[in-house]
Amino acid sequence: MTSDPTTDDKDASSRMPCQGKVKIQSYVYAKAAAKRRKGRQPYRCRACRCWHVGTRRPS
């Protein structure tokens, strides 16, 4: 297997619980997105260290 960062990232994201969700790097943007959608809250994914907007699923 090659050490290409792009393929590595895809491999990692496929194992993540947040797969298919929008990854937001900045918390400020996550808060803004959460404000637009009522009842949503930005939360941080432990696995990929990104912010997501949505209902947090109990793991």
BELURVEN-V945937 format. One record per backbone hydrogen bond with DSSP energy under -0.5 kcal/mol. NH is the residue of the N-H (numbers start at 1). CO is the residue of the C=O. E is the energy in kcal/mol with one decimal. If there is no record, write none. Layout:
nh:NH co:CO e:E
nh:NH co:CO e:E
//
This chain:
nh:8 co:4 e:-2.3
nh:9 co:5 e:-2.3
nh:10 co:6 e:-1.9
nh:11 co:7 e:-2.3
nh:12 co:8 e:-2.3
nh:13 co:9 e:-2.8
nh:14 co:10 e:-1.6
nh:15 co:11 e:-0.7
nh:15 co:12 e:-1.0
nh:16 co:13 e:-0.6
nh:19 co:16 e:-1.1
nh:21 co:18 e:-2.0
nh:24 co:22 e:-0.6
nh:24 co:51 e:-3.4
nh:25 co:23 e:-0.5
nh:30 co:26 e:-1.5
nh:31 co:27 e:-2.5
nh:32 co:28 e:-1.9
nh:33 co:29 e:-2.3
nh:34 co:30 e:-2.2
nh:35 co:31 e:-1.7
nh:36 co:32 e:-1.4
nh:37 co:33 e:-1.6
nh:38 co:36 e:-0.7
nh:40 co:34 e:-0.5
nh:40 co:37 e:-1.5
nh:41 co:54 e:-0.8
nh:43 co:52 e:-2.7
nh:45 co:50 e:-3.0
nh:49 co:45 e:-1.6
nh:51 co:24 e:-3.4
nh:52 co:43 e:-2.6
nh:54 co:41 e:-1.3
nh:54 co:52 e:-0.5
nh:56 co:54 e:-0.5
//
